[in-house]
Amino acid sequence: MRKLTFSEQSHIFGGYDAEECRRIQAIGSTYDEMQKNGYDVSDDAWETWCDDYEKYCL
């Protein structure tokens, strides 16, 4: 078995997409700021964010 390159490893979870990853990170930052300011962010919203992060950023 050969060793995977970093690029190949990044596609294991559905692929790396720089544009979508930036969008997902911005959403995470918004959710964090909302919580710091006393707004509620649902567990479902965070779960969706985690799924999208894994899909586009890993």
PyMOL commands that set and color helices and strands:
alter all, ss='L'
color gray80, all
select helices_A, chain A and resi 6-10+18-36+43-57
alter helices_A, ss='H'
color red, helices_A
deselect
rebuild
show_as cartoon
